Amino acid sequence: MIRLENAIVARLQVNLTDAEALFRLEVWDPNPDCRARFASAFGLALPGPGQSVQADGFRILWREADVWLLTGPDLSETALQTIAAECGGVAEVTSGFARIVLQGEAWRSLLTVGAVLDVEHPDFGPGRTAATLIHHTPVLLDVQDDLTVVAYAPRSYGHEMLHFWQDAARRIG
């Protein structure tokens, strides 16, 4: 079990939070009608590479080719499987990930520690995702707004990443 923790250091807050329901959606059928089914159900198209979208209480993150992560309190595996039907598959993966929220004006500086990622690129803003290694740990970053990025790391590394970022935040002030 993961203990919820947080730290506030100068211009940055780092929180290991309760994970909302998290589902992995894989679309097997490249048929445009299949994609249209998801767009109709969600009210928006599945995001493309390196993107995320927000809609009515849930968020969709592009994970890799034909794979997305969906998160939100009102999502259910049964409902998502009904939408996917013969077009794809859905798996509940909440317990596989730690959700760490980096919030404040210095989140970009924090992500330069222990990672090789161009966080200063003008396109890396709200609605963008990036999969990278940070402190030898695979992390999926979801930029939610100008002051907030959510990092999804393997659950077994959740506390390690939290403490790594807490130490780094203290150093960058």
Backbone as CSV, one residue per row, in Angstrom:
resi,resn,N_x,N_y,N_z,CA_x,CA_y,CA_z,C_x,C_y,C_z
1,MET,0.833,-1.179,0.000,0.000,0.000,0.000,0.876,1.240,0.000
2,ILE,0.476,2.249,-0.755,1.228,3.493,-0.834,0.644,4.509,0.140
3,ARG,1.527,5.129,0.917,1.103,6.221,1.790,1.033,7.490,0.958
4,LEU,-0.003,8.277,1.152,-0.099,9.557,0.468,0.854,10.515,1.162
5,GLU,1.623,11.241,0.374,2.580,12.182,0.922,2.598,13.419,0.067
6,ASN,3.174,14.493,0.612,3.364,15.694,-0.185,4.485,16.518,0.403
7,ALA,4.932,17.457,-0.395,5.954,18.394,0.051,5.706,19.715,-0.656
8,ILE,5.885,20.803,0.065,5.812,22.118,-0.555,7.182,22.740,-0.380
9,VAL,7.824,23.032,-1.487,9.155,23.606,-1.453,9.158,24.832,-2.360
10,ALA,9.254,26.008,-1.770,9.306,27.267,-2.501,8.169,27.370,-3.515
11,ARG,8.503,27.314,-4.787,7.530,27.554,-5.848,6.931,26.276,-6.406
12,LEU,6.949,25.198,-5.633,6.529,23.916,-6.168,5.923,23.045,-5.083
13,GLN,4.857,22.346,-5.440,4.260,21.367,-4.534,4.296,20.020,-5.239
14,VAL,4.734,18.981,-4.516,4.834,17.628,-5.057,3.962,16.723,-4.199
15,ASN,2.968,16.067,-4.813,2.036,15.219,-4.068,1.939,13.837,-4.687
16,LEU,2.016,12.829,-3.857,1.684,11.466,-4.255,0.235,11.302,-3.841
17,THR,-0.667,11.201,-4.815,-2.099,11.246,-4.525,-2.763,9.901,-4.766
18,ASP,-3.974,9.780,-4.259,-4.789,8.615,-4.596,-5.004,8.616,-6.097
19,ALA,-4.819,7.472,-6.698,-5.053,7.372,-8.133,-6.546,7.324,-8.396
20,GLU,-6.977,8.116,-9.367,-8.341,7.961,-9.852,-8.352,6.670,-10.656
21,ALA,-9.536,6.193,-10.969,-9.633,5.004,-11.815,-8.825,5.250,-13.091
22,LEU,-8.021,4.277,-13.469,-7.161,4.399,-14.644,-7.351,3.156,-15.506
23,PHE,-7.652,3.377,-16.774,-7.916,2.282,-17.700,-7.011,2.390,-18.912
24,ARG,-6.594,1.247,-19.401,-5.791,1.167,-20.624,-6.722,0.721,-21.745
25,LEU,-6.795,1.534,-22.790,-7.612,1.231,-23.956,-6.692,0.961,-25.132
26,GLU,-6.855,-0.195,-25.738,-6.094,-0.518,-26.951,-7.088,-0.743,-28.073
27,VAL,-6.895,-0.019,-29.175,-7.771,-0.138,-30.338,-7.073,-1.019,-31.361
28,TRP,-7.721,-2.145,-31.702,-7.130,-3.103,-32.633,-7.544,-2.841,-34.069
29,ASP,-8.704,-2.278,-34.250,-9.284,-2.122,-35.586,-8.988,-0.726,-36.120
30,PRO,-8.231,-0.615,-37.222,-7.901,0.705,-37.749,-9.066,1.355,-38.517
31,ASN,-10.195,0.688,-38.567,-11.362,1.176,-39.285,-11.807,2.535,-38.723
32,PRO,-12.002,3.541,-39.589,-12.460,4.856,-39.105,-13.794,4.792,-38.360
33,ASP,-14.643,3.825,-38.683,-15.916,3.692,-37.970,-15.686,3.344,-36.498
34,CYS,-14.649,2.572,-36.240,-14.314,2.212,-34.863,-13.899,3.466,-34.090
35,ARG,-13.048,4.275,-34.681,-12.620,5.526,-34.022,-13.813,6.455,-33.807
36,ALA,-14.726,6.461,-34.771,-15.916,7.304,-34.660,-16.775,6.876,-33.469
37,ARG,-16.798,5.590,-33.170,-17.555,5.092,-32.017,-17.026,5.712,-30.727
38,PHE,-15.708,5.789,-30.589,-15.122,6.396,-29.395,-15.409,7.894,-29.357
39,ALA,-15.274,8.560,-30.500,-15.542,9.998,-30.562,-16.986,10.286,-30.165
40,SER,-17.900,9.455,-30.604,-19.312,9.627,-30.261,-19.546,9.404,-28.763
41,ALA,-18.940,8.378,-28.213,-19.122,8.055,-26.798,-18.497,9.097,-25.877
42,PHE,-17.319,9.614,-26.238,-16.597,10.544,-25.375,-16.911,12.005,-25.674
43,GLY,-17.514,12.275,-26.833,-17.777,13.657,-27.212,-16.557,14.346,-27.777
44,LEU,-15.506,13.591,-28.030,-14.285,14.125,-28.637,-13.463,12.965,-29.181
45,ALA,-12.591,13.264,-30.109,-11.763,12.220,-30.714,-10.659,11.793,-29.756
46,LEU,-10.207,10.550,-29.927,-9.045,10.091,-29.168,-7.855,10.956,-29.568
47,PRO,-7.072,11.436,-28.596,-5.965,12.329,-28.931,-4.851,11.617,-29.686
48,GLY,-4.117,12.393,-30.468,-3.006,11.861,-31.242,-1.735,11.760,-30.414
49,PRO,-0.640,11.364,-31.063,0.630,11.185,-30.360,1.049,12.415,-29.558
50,GLY,1.431,12.158,-28.301,1.918,13.227,-27.436,0.853,14.192,-26.962
51,GLN,-0.411,13.773,-27.004,-1.496,14.679,-26.618,-2.403,14.056,-25.565
52,SER,-3.135,14.932,-24.865,-4.173,14.506,-23.931,-5.354,15.456,-24.091
53,VAL,-6.527,14.970,-23.707,-7.730,15.805,-23.765,-8.533,15.636,-22.486
54,GLN,-9.270,16.674,-22.158,-10.120,16.692,-20.969,-11.559,16.819,-21.427
55,ALA,-12.441,16.018,-20.837,-13.863,16.115,-21.146,-14.663,15.669,-19.935
56,ASP,-15.773,16.276,-19.717,-16.758,15.916,-18.683,-16.282,14.952,-17.599
57,GLY,-15.326,15.358,-16.800,-14.923,14.563,-15.651,-13.934,13.445,-15.924
58,PHE,-13.413,13.356,-17.135,-12.382,12.353,-17.391,-11.336,12.921,-18.326
59,ARG,-10.212,12.239,-18.375,-9.080,12.673,-19.189,-8.597,11.481,-20.001
60,ILE,-8.199,11.738,-21.250,-7.665,10.697,-22.130,-6.249,11.102,-22.515
61,LEU,-5.296,10.195,-22.288,-3.891,10.449,-22.601,-3.421,9.460,-23.651
62,TRP,-2.774,9.972,-24.692,-2.155,9.079,-25.664,-0.973,8.423,-24.975
63,ARG,-0.875,7.103,-25.064,0.196,6.359,-24.395,1.244,5.875,-25.391
64,GLU,0.757,5.265,-26.452,1.603,4.757,-27.533,0.683,4.485,-28.709
65,ALA,1.229,4.057,-29.819,0.401,3.813,-31.003,-0.776,2.908,-30.651
66,ASP,-1.976,3.400,-30.892,-3.228,2.673,-30.683,-3.515,2.322,-29.224
67,VAL,-2.868,3.013,-28.282,-3.095,2.774,-26.844,-3.270,4.122,-26.143
68,TRP,-4.303,4.197,-25.296,-4.587,5.398,-24.515,-4.818,5.011,-23.063
69,LEU,-4.578,5.963,-22.171,-4.964,5.819,-20.774,-6.143,6.750,-20.539
70,LEU,-7.160,6.254,-19.865,-8.333,7.049,-19.531,-8.436,7.099,-18.016
71,THR,-8.673,8.289,-17.475,-8.745,8.431,-16.035,-9.901,9.345,-15.658
72,GLY,-10.513,9.034,-14.551,-11.611,9.850,-14.057,-12.478,9.056,-13.114
73,PRO,-13.120,9.738,-12.182,-13.904,9.049,-11.156,-15.173,8.385,-11.679
74,ASP,-15.687,8.821,-12.806,-16.957,8.292,-13.287,-16.817,7.232,-14.372
75,LEU,-15.601,6.810,-14.659,-15.399,5.796,-15.694,-15.557,4.398,-15.096
76,SER,-16.052,3.482,-15.913,-16.144,2.092,-15.467,-15.619,1.180,-16.563
77,GLU,-15.008,0.093,-16.140,-14.460,-0.863,-17.096,-15.566,-1.448,-17.972
78,THR,-16.696,-1.748,-17.380,-17.807,-2.333,-18.134,-18.276,-1.388,-19.235
79,ALA,-18.468,-0.114,-18.895,-18.917,0.862,-19.893,-17.885,1.021,-21.003
80,LEU,-16.625,1.057,-20.641,-15.576,1.207,-21.659,-15.486,-0.028,-22.549
81,GLN,-15.662,-1.207,-21.977,-15.639,-2.432,-22.787,-16.813,-2.464,-23.755
82,THR,-17.947,-1.939,-23.341,-19.108,-1.873,-24.231,-18.809,-0.980,-25.428
83,ILE,-18.148,0.145,-25.183,-17.779,1.053,-26.275,-16.758,0.388,-27.182
84,ALA,-15.760,-0.257,-26.582,-14.694,-0.885,-27.374,-15.225,-2.062,-28.191
85,ALA,-16.111,-2.855,-27.597,-16.703,-4.041,-28.257,-15.640,-4.798,-29.044
86,GLU,-15.896,-5.056,-30.307,-14.950,-5.824,-31.129,-13.811,-4.972,-31.687
87,CYS,-13.810,-3.673,-31.406,-12.773,-2.767,-31.934,-11.496,-2.760,-31.101
88,GLY,-11.596,-3.157,-29.832,-10.424,-3.044,-28.979,-10.664,-3.676,-27.625
89,GLY,-9.729,-3.446,-26.723,-9.820,-4.013,-25.391,-9.550,-2.971,-24.330
90,VAL,-10.084,-3.219,-23.149,-9.939,-2.307,-22.009,-9.470,-3.106,-20.809
91,ALA,-8.528,-2.551,-20.071,-8.066,-3.171,-18.831,-7.951,-2.094,-17.761
92,GLU,-8.412,-2.411,-16.561,-8.284,-1.495,-15.434,-6.853,-1.632,-14.900
93,VAL,-6.100,-0.511,-14.848,-4.685,-0.551,-14.464,-4.359,0.407,-13.310
94,THR,-5.376,0.826,-12.568,-5.179,1.799,-11.489,-4.071,1.377,-10.528
95,SER,-4.088,0.129,-10.115,-3.125,-0.319,-9.101,-1.705,-0.447,-9.647
96,GLY,-1.515,-0.299,-10.923,-0.185,-0.410,-11.509,0.602,0.884,-11.525
97,PHE,-0.057,2.000,-11.217,0.606,3.299,-11.353,0.484,4.132,-10.091
98,ALA,1.544,4.869,-9.802,1.505,5.922,-8.793,1.231,7.217,-9.548
99,ARG,0.404,8.063,-8.965,0.039,9.342,-9.585,0.673,10.440,-8.745
100,ILE,1.620,11.158,-9.342,2.337,12.207,-8.623,2.037,13.536,-9.314
101,VAL,1.519,14.480,-8.549,1.148,15.782,-9.089,2.246,16.782,-8.743
102,LEU,2.781,17.424,-9.770,3.764,18.493,-9.602,3.029,19.786,-9.922
103,GLN,2.975,20.691,-8.944,2.174,21.883,-9.135,2.941,23.106,-8.672
104,GLY,2.949,24.120,-9.521,3.624,25.368,-9.201,4.407,25.859,-10.393
105,GLU,4.933,27.047,-10.260,5.616,27.666,-11.395,6.964,27.022,-11.722
106,ALA,7.508,26.188,-10.861,8.835,25.612,-11.089,8.798,24.153,-11.555
107,TRP,7.648,23.627,-11.993,7.600,22.220,-12.382,8.527,21.923,-13.546
108,ARG,8.689,22.860,-14.467,9.581,22.623,-15.609,11.031,22.467,-15.136
109,SER,11.449,23.310,-14.224,12.808,23.201,-13.683,13.013,21.868,-12.995
110,LEU,12.008,21.421,-12.266,12.111,20.146,-11.561,12.306,18.990,-12.540
111,LEU,11.610,19.039,-13.682,11.711,17.947,-14.650,13.037,17.931,-15.404
112,THR,13.855,18.964,-15.258,15.176,18.936,-15.884,16.184,18.148,-15.057
113,VAL,15.825,17.812,-13.817,16.711,17.058,-12.934,16.484,15.562,-13.157
114,GLY,17.517,14.869,-13.553,17.441,13.420,-13.707,16.741,12.941,-14.960
115,ALA,16.510,13.841,-15.923,15.793,13.452,-17.136,16.433,14.092,-18.360
116,VAL,16.185,13.496,-19.502,16.578,14.085,-20.774,15.267,14.386,-21.503
117,LEU,14.791,15.601,-21.334,13.495,15.994,-21.860,13.502,17.497,-22.076
118,ASP,13.056,17.950,-23.237,13.016,19.382,-23.537,11.734,19.979,-22.973
119,VAL,11.741,20.287,-21.690,10.551,20.822,-21.036,10.317,22.290,-21.374
120,GLU,11.295,22.945,-21.966,11.154,24.355,-22.316,10.595,24.554,-23.723
121,HIS,10.423,23.468,-24.475,9.887,23.589,-25.833,8.496,24.205,-25.761
122,PRO,8.206,25.199,-26.601,6.907,25.873,-26.524,5.701,24.952,-26.729
123,ASP,5.883,23.841,-27.417,4.771,22.913,-27.637,4.493,22.009,-26.440
124,PHE,5.396,21.977,-25.456,5.192,21.121,-24.287,4.406,21.909,-23.240
125,GLY,3.121,22.023,-23.499,2.243,22.778,-22.615,0.970,22.000,-22.362
126,PRO,-0.066,22.664,-21.893,-1.332,21.990,-21.590,-1.832,21.149,-22.770
127,GLY,-2.260,19.941,-22.443,-2.757,19.037,-23.469,-1.676,18.216,-24.143
128,ARG,-0.471,18.232,-23.575,0.636,17.453,-24.144,1.067,16.376,-23.154
129,THR,1.549,15.266,-23.684,2.091,14.183,-22.864,3.495,13.859,-23.342
130,ALA,4.257,13.228,-22.475,5.593,12.756,-22.842,5.922,11.525,-22.018
131,ALA,6.406,10.509,-22.678,6.895,9.311,-21.986,8.413,9.408,-21.974
132,THR,8.993,9.278,-20.794,10.434,9.443,-20.667,10.942,8.663,-19.462
133,LEU,12.250,8.655,-19.300,12.874,8.094,-18.101,13.298,9.245,-17.213
134,ILE,12.954,9.172,-15.946,13.398,10.148,-14.961,13.927,9.350,-13.780
135,HIS,15.156,9.615,-13.417,15.783,8.908,-12.299,15.677,7.389,-12.518
136,HIS,15.950,6.965,-13.753,15.938,5.550,-14.157,14.557,4.904,-14.069
137,THR,13.512,5.704,-14.066,12.149,5.192,-13.926,11.307,5.645,-15.117
138,PRO,10.572,4.734,-15.750,9.693,5.152,-16.839,8.516,5.960,-16.282
139,VAL,8.289,7.126,-16.871,7.260,8.039,-16.393,6.473,8.568,-17.587
140,LEU,5.157,8.666,-17.431,4.316,9.331,-18.417,3.883,10.651,-17.800
141,LEU,4.211,11.755,-18.469,3.879,13.090,-17.985,2.667,13.613,-18.739
142,ASP,1.753,14.232,-18.025,0.558,14.826,-18.622,0.480,16.273,-18.154
143,VAL,0.750,17.208,-19.062,0.682,18.630,-18.721,-0.789,19.039,-18.740
144,GLN,-1.318,19.356,-17.567,-2.744,19.651,-17.471,-3.064,21.135,-17.602
145,ASP,-2.185,21.979,-17.091,-2.328,23.423,-17.273,-0.959,24.045,-17.057
146,ASP,-0.885,25.370,-17.087,0.416,26.035,-16.997,1.148,25.792,-15.680
147,LEU,0.428,25.378,-14.642,1.049,25.176,-13.339,1.009,23.734,-12.852
148,THR,0.464,22.812,-13.662,0.269,21.447,-13.184,0.667,20.404,-14.210
149,VAL,1.490,19.464,-13.774,1.790,18.283,-14.578,1.587,17.067,-13.675
150,VAL,0.959,16.042,-14.230,0.745,14.806,-13.492,1.687,13.758,-14.070
151,ALA,2.406,13.086,-13.191,3.336,12.036,-13.604,2.772,10.684,-13.176
152,TYR,2.747,9.748,-14.113,2.340,8.373,-13.829,3.594,7.518,-13.892
153,ALA,3.932,6.899,-12.761,5.114,6.044,-12.664,4.664,4.672,-12.165
154,PRO,5.446,3.639,-12.411,5.084,2.334,-11.853,4.890,2.467,-10.338
155,ARG,3.829,1.877,-9.822,3.482,2.016,-8.408,4.647,1.664,-7.484
156,SER,5.413,0.656,-7.827,6.516,0.236,-6.957,7.601,1.305,-6.845
157,TYR,7.590,2.296,-7.741,8.572,3.381,-7.695,7.959,4.701,-7.216
158,GLY,6.710,4.681,-6.793,6.018,5.908,-6.408,6.731,6.700,-5.334
159,HIS,7.064,6.053,-4.222,7.737,6.774,-3.133,9.151,7.194,-3.537
160,GLU,9.819,6.359,-4.285,11.165,6.713,-4.760,11.118,7.987,-5.597
161,MET,10.156,8.078,-6.524,10.033,9.266,-7.363,9.633,10.481,-6.534
162,LEU,8.716,10.301,-5.595,8.308,11.404,-4.738,9.507,11.964,-3.991
163,HIS,10.296,11.108,-3.370,11.452,11.570,-2.594,12.530,12.158,-3.497
164,PHE,12.707,11.592,-4.679,13.660,12.153,-5.636,13.247,13.589,-5.985
165,TRP,11.966,13.787,-6.299,11.498,15.124,-6.659,11.496,16.067,-5.466
166,GLN,11.221,15.580,-4.278,11.287,16.439,-3.096,12.715,16.955,-2.896
167,ASP,13.693,16.053,-3.004,15.098,16.464,-2.839,15.497,17.444,-3.936
168,ALA,15.097,17.163,-5.167,15.441,18.048,-6.284,14.770,19.417,-6.101
169,ALA,13.535,19.431,-5.630,12.820,20.700,-5.422,13.529,21.565,-4.383
170,ARG,14.037,20.920,-3.346,14.776,21.687,-2.324,16.038,22.314,-2.922
171,ARG,16.698,21.587,-3.819,17.926,22.109,-4.418,17.659,23.256,-5.386
172,ILE,16.557,23.184,-6.138,16.317,24.259,-7.111,15.598,25.448,-6.483
173,GLY,15.049,25.229,-5.252,14.421,26.319,-4.507,13.195,26.809,-5.170
